[in-house]
Amino acid sequence: MPGPRLLELARRLQSACLERGLTIATAESCTGGLIAEALTSIPGSSGYVVGGVVAYANEVKVAVLDVPRDVLAAHGAVSPEVAIAMADGARARLASTLAISTTGIAGPDGGSAEKPVGLVYVGLSGGSRAAEADRLLLRGDRTAIRIAATEAAILRLIAAAEGQA
């Protein structure tokens, strides 16, 4: 069960989306479904959450979210380009107004000098601007990184939803 802070943010997002008639889809890698879990923990979430995909493996990113193989090959799974492609794919496949994605290295292994543990990209598709990705460098253990990435993703959705007057 998500903590009080994530639930508070999920309630705020739900209110903004229902007021404006917006829908949300998720495409999660490093957060492993935590965003969808937080959003659907609030009663009434079916009024705006259309669905989500946990795309941990690159093959799932390609087959389910339409992430181009050449983008994965050129930039790697943990990149702003893949985060944007994941969000775009989720929005198109699940027919939502907005879509959020996460891809990153939650650790404790898998990091490098170029892409350290705690590096996360949060992609957003839909809204008033072109799809974009935020770069985060989070600290803590695996759980802390995943929770912080989830919070950042929900905050990004709130900003996008509240900007849709």
Buried (B, 14 or more C-beta within 10 A) or exposed (E): EBEEEBBBBBBBBBBBBBEBEBBBBBBBBBBBBBBBBBBBBBEEBEEBBBBBBBBBEBEBBBEBBBBBEEBBEEBBBBBBBBBBBBBBBBBBBBEBBBBBBBBBBBBEEBBEEEBEBBBBBBBBBBBEEEBBBBEBEBEBEBEBBBBBBBBBBBBBBBEBBBEBE
